[in-house]
């Protein structure tokens, strides 16, 4: 099998890069506050009738450590610069902003889980990635653990041009979603056309079980030579094929 390669993208000018990062920073700020409100009012972004599947466990301890250290640092810095009101207020405002930003990042994971429901699968990564996949474009859903220790691109392409999106959490994915045809998806850096999505969820087996349950509802009655899941559950417990 050919080794995957990074997808080539058009080179941006410095001005285009500045606009891109500025716009992304503003959106992340807004999404962070929205995520905090969703968490406070217990309104996770899960479609009606769908089941959410989280993907935050591998990074939860890291994020909580950063939040704890930032909170302690905020108090320590305030005590150190107490005698200089202007500096104190500036650093206090900056510290509070940083703490709130990290809470927004954490709550973005908590309130925007992957979702499996009557309409299909919704693949997410925090507030920036939200990919709706209808059942008619999904070819199969497989349990497959992939661990990549070195830094690799988010989107890769095989030599035949088939592109895959990798939504890793701590270098790992454990679900493969293969599509019947290439689909254009919106990413923070632009639109990508992909044929496979590798994602991570905290509960991979329940994820495929939920996919199987909804497939049985949305598919027509099985024929003699094709089961509801192409007998996928019998051949491979981790594979679901609509």
C-alpha positions in Angstrom: 0.0 0.0 0.0 1.3 3.4 -0.9 2.4 5.6 2.0 0.2 8.6 2.6 1.5 12.0 1.7 0.5 15.5 2.8 -2.0 17.3 0.7 -0.4 20.2 -1.1 -2.1 23.6 -0.5 -1.8 26.9 -2.2 0.9 29.1 -0.7 -0.6 32.1 1.1 0.9 35.6 1.2 1.8 37.2 4.6 -1.3 39.3 4.4 -3.5 36.3 3.8 -1.9 34.5 6.7 -2.5 37.5 9.0 -6.2 37.7 8.0 -6.6 33.9 8.4 -5.1 33.8 11.9 -6.8 37.0 13.0 -10.2 35.6 11.9 -9.5 32.2 13.5 -8.5 33.9 16.8 -11.7 35.9 16.9 -13.9 32.8 16.1 -12.1 30.8 18.8 -12.7 33.5 21.3 -16.4 33.7 20.4 -16.8 29.9 20.3 -15.1 29.6 23.7 -17.7 31.9 25.4 -20.5 30.0 23.6 -19.1 26.7 24.9 -19.0 28.0 28.5 -22.6 29.1 28.2 -23.6 25.7 26.8 -21.9 23.9 29.6 -23.4 26.1 32.3 -26.9 25.7 30.9 -26.3 22.0 30.1 -27.0 22.4 26.4 -24.6 20.1 24.6 -24.7 20.4 20.8 -26.3 17.0 20.0 -28.9 16.7 17.2 -32.4 15.6 18.3 -32.6 11.8 18.6 -28.8 11.4 18.4 -26.4 10.1 21.0 -23.2 12.0 21.8 -19.8 10.4 22.1 -17.0 12.3 23.9 -13.4 12.3 22.9 -11.8 14.4 25.7 -10.5 11.8 28.2 -6.9 11.6 26.9 -6.4 15.4 27.2 -8.6 16.0 30.2 -5.9 15.7 32.8 -3.6 17.9 30.8 -6.2 20.6 30.4 -7.1 20.5 34.1 -3.4 20.8 35.0 -3.0 23.9 32.8 -6.2 25.4 34.3 -5.0 24.6 37.9 -1.5 26.1 37.3 -3.0 29.2 35.6 -5.3 29.7 38.6 -2.4 29.5 41.1 -0.2 31.7 38.9 -3.0 34.3 38.8 -3.0 34.5 42.6 0.8 34.5 42.9 1.3 37.2 40.3 -1.4 39.4 41.9 0.4 39.2 45.3 3.8 40.0 43.7 2.6 43.1 41.8 0.1 44.4 44.4 2.1 47.6 45.0 1.9 48.6 41.3 -1.8 49.1 40.6 -1.5 49.6 36.8 0.7 46.5 36.3 -1.5 44.6 38.7 -4.7 45.4 36.9 -3.2 44.6 33.5 -1.8 41.3 34.5 -4.9 40.4 36.4 -7.0 41.1 33.3 -4.6 39.0 31.1 -4.6 36.1 33.6 -8.4 36.0 33.9 -8.7 36.1 30.1 -6.3 33.2 29.8 -8.1 31.2 32.4 -11.5 31.8 30.8 -10.0 30.9 27.4 -8.8 27.5 28.6 -12.2 26.8 30.2 -13.7 27.6 26.8 -11.4 25.2 25.1 -12.2 22.4 27.6 -16.0 23.0 27.4 -15.7 23.0 23.6 -14.7 19.4 23.8 -17.4 18.6 26.4 -20.3 20.3 24.7 -19.6 19.3 21.1 -19.2 15.5 21.1 -19.4 13.3 18.0 -23.0 12.3 17.4 -24.7 9.3 15.9 -28.4 9.7 15.1 -31.2 9.2 12.6 -29.7 11.6 10.1 -26.2 10.2 10.2 -22.9 10.8 11.9 -21.6 14.1 13.0 -17.9 14.3 13.4 -16.4 17.0 15.6 -13.2 18.3 17.0 -13.9 21.1 19.6 -15.7 24.1 18.2 -13.7 24.3 14.9 -14.6 21.1 13.2 -18.2 20.0 12.7 -18.7 17.6 9.8 -22.3 16.2 9.1 -22.3 12.8 7.3 -25.6 11.5 6.0 -26.1 7.7 6.0 -26.2 7.6 2.2 -22.6 8.8 1.9 -21.2 6.4 4.6 -19.8 3.1 3.3 -18.5 1.6 6.5 -17.5 2.3 10.1 -14.7 0.2 11.5 -13.0 -0.1 14.9 -9.3 0.4 14.2 -6.7 1.9 16.5 -4.0 4.0 14.9 -1.2 5.6 17.0 1.1 8.2 15.4 3.8 9.5 17.6 5.4 12.0 15.2 3.8 15.1 13.9 1.8 14.4 10.7 -0.5 16.5 8.6 -4.2 16.7 9.3 -5.1 15.6 5.8 -3.1 13.1 3.8 -3.4 11.6 0.3 -2.4 8.3 -1.1 -0.7 8.1 -4.5 -4.1 7.5 -6.2 -5.3 10.9 -4.8 -7.6 9.4 -2.1 -7.6 11.8 0.8 -8.1 11.0 4.5 -8.8 13.3 7.4 -7.1 12.5 10.7 -8.8 13.9 13.9 -6.3 12.6 16.4 -6.5 13.0 20.2 -3.1 12.5 21.8 -1.7 11.0 18.5 -4.5 8.4 18.4 -7.6 7.5 16.4 -9.8 4.4 16.9 -12.6 4.7 14.4 -12.4 4.7 10.6 -15.3 6.1 8.7 -15.1 5.3 5.0 -17.3 7.2 2.5 -19.0 5.9 -0.7 -17.7 9.0 -2.6 -15.4 11.9 -1.9 -17.1 14.6 0.2 -16.1 18.3 0.5 -15.8 19.3 4.2 -15.1 22.7 5.8 -12.0 22.9 7.9 -10.4 25.9 9.7 -7.8 26.2 6.9 -10.3 25.8 4.1 -12.3 23.2 2.2 -11.0 19.7 1.8 -12.3 16.8 -0.3 -11.9 13.5 1.6 -12.9 9.9 1.3 -12.0 8.6 4.8 -12.2 10.1 8.3 -10.1 8.7 11.1 -11.4 9.9 14.5 -11.1 9.2 18.2 -13.9 8.6 20.7 -13.7 7.6 24.3 -16.2 4.8 23.7 -15.4 3.2 20.3 -17.4 0.0 20.8 -20.6 1.8 21.9 -20.0 4.1 18.9 -20.1 1.3 16.4 -23.1 -0.3 18.3 -25.0 2.9 17.9 -24.1 3.1 14.2 -25.4 -0.4 13.8 -28.6 0.4 15.6 -29.4 3.3 13.4 -28.4 1.5 10.2 -31.0 -1.1 10.9 -33.6 1.6 11.0 -32.7 3.7 8.0 -31.8 0.8 5.5 -34.4 -1.1 3.5 -35.3 -4.7 4.4 -32.3 -7.0 3.7 -32.3 -9.2 0.5 -31.3 -12.8 0.4 -27.7 -12.0 -0.4 -27.3 -8.9 1.7 -27.9 -8.6 5.4 -28.9 -5.3 7.0 -25.2 -4.7 7.7 -23.9 -7.1 5.0 -23.5 -9.5 7.9 -20.8 -7.3 9.1 -21.6 -7.9 12.7 -21.1 -11.6 12.2 -17.8 -11.3 10.2 -16.3 -8.5 12.3 -17.9 -7.2 15.5 -16.2 -3.8 15.0 -17.3 -3.3 11.4 -20.6 -1.7 10.3 -21.4 -1.4 6.6 -24.7 0.3 5.6 
